């Protein structure tokens, strides 16, 4: 009887959902500060306008391995002059086993970037501070809301299936 129980336990472990973060890394980092002396002087009296753009992309990198790219572009302008442009492509490598197919896309577009975002946020904060500006402190991003709005937009356009969703 104990042999039977041991086999059932092993079988249950093999079918259990397993998700691991295999690694996180910077794929690309760029910081442009076109006119630092003039810009820093201007920003002492003017508040810059900020534009933040977030893009997600996920692809299979191997058997049960997925790479999720989080690209954040931050542009600060003072009037028409560009104060700085910071662009980060930060990626996470995830091992995923036994996750039902209908849950894979939501995991890759919502939970995976939620796990990597704090690290990307810190990198952008450091690079803007090191570039001579106050640290850029991004607010948390609601990836679930972005994902669902992208799904709704795709459904309305009828142009893409759920498998083709890329959150912008």
Secondary structure, 3 states (H helix, E strand, C coil): CHHHHHHHHHHHHHHCCEEEEEEEEEEEEEEECCCHHHHHHHHCCCCCEEEEEEEEEEEEEECCEEEEEEEEEEEEEECCEEEEEEEEEEEEEEEEECCCHHHHHHHHHHHHHHHHHHHHHHHHHHHHHHCCCCCCCCCCCCHHHHHHHHHHHHHHHCCCCHHHCCCC
